[in-house]
């Protein structure tokens, strides 16, 4: 069992006891200790992907919106009894919109920190020139685009076709080639390559944090 699995299991701990008979919450303590002196976003990334319910809430809200919009369109074409269902759909859509807004707000601090990190990397590696005001504005747009795309993919990289299993209709899933990971997509070769680089960096930060935390377990 990897550290991520142990960390997820520890989230259900009913207390923080830690002695010869109680080890359920150990991964939580190890994760906290691994933050000391790390100087990266590893712990925050780990928490956002494995401990937070934000992504699950967003996924549920998006799926619910899709279904409700279909039912709303159907109810709008009918009369009489369908009027009540139409009202229910509209009320539910309002609730889903609120949930999406809360989820986006919860991820905002992480996105801000990651955007700053991408800007620092982009400038250090001289992705694009920033000699003029126009260049600087274009560079800022590039950094934000790469930061948003890379974080979105890393947080939810599961292939949608096979749901991360690598198999579709008992055969190797073609979109992910059996890996269970969705391909990284983007507009333009340059932006796509920078996005891939940043996804790799996110992965490395999270893996480094997991390795540091795992080393502190019994």
Secondary structure by P-SEA (a helix, b strand, c coil): ccaaaaaaaaccccccccccccccaaaaaaaaaaacccccaaaaaaaaccccaaaaaaaaaaaaaaaaaaaaaaaaaccccaaaaaaaaaaaaaaaaaaaaaaaaaaaaaaaaaaaaaaaaaaaacccccccaaaaaaaaaaaaaaaaaaaaaaacccccccccccccccccccccccccccccccccaaaaaaaaaaaaaaaaaaaaaaaaaaaacc
